[in-house]
Amino acid sequence: LARKYFEESLDIDRALASELGTPGSRRDVGFSLRKVGGIAQASGDLDLARKYFEESLDIDRALASELGTPGSRRDVGVSLARLGEIAQASGDLDLARKYSEESLDIDRALASELGTPDSRRDVGVSLARVGEIAQASGDLDLARKYFEESLDIDRALASELGTPGSRRDVG
């Protein structure tokens, strides 16, 4: 049911983007593609999820190239991270690492530029993801390096913010 709802929403977003052609309307299509891809992923349809995430990545890359805004660049990182999850779930750890490291590079650049708690948290999440891939690949020393850096970020944010969410991230 949720997939049907989001696919209908995607169809509407595609029609509006076709009609309007604005960056905002195209970004909405990318967002909807990630939503439908996430539903496909959750239902175990990794091929369909990959298809949606790849299309989203194409849109996100075009918008980032055109706009260069932090939001458009972050969208690229999100689509890459989702593709990394699909590759890892499919057993392609090399491809998972490639996507996830590119996402991490984007997150690091944005955190350096913005310095916001959210941008720094994105780095911590990406580090943990790359650490999981390293662990799954049997490179425990590299995994430990990524996990420790992620934990350092989580601890700093928990100390700085003291919010339940920031404290939960430490655990």
Buried (B, 14 or more C-beta within 10 A) or exposed (E): EEBEEBBEBBEEBBEBBEEEEEBEBBBBBBBBBBBBBBBBBEEEBBEBBBBBBBBBBEBBBBBBEEBEEBEBBBBBBBBBBBBBBBBBBBEBBEBBBBBBBBBBEBBBBBBEEBEEBEBBBBBBBBBBBBBBBBBBBEBEEBBEBBBEBBBEBBBBBBEEBEEEEBBEBBE
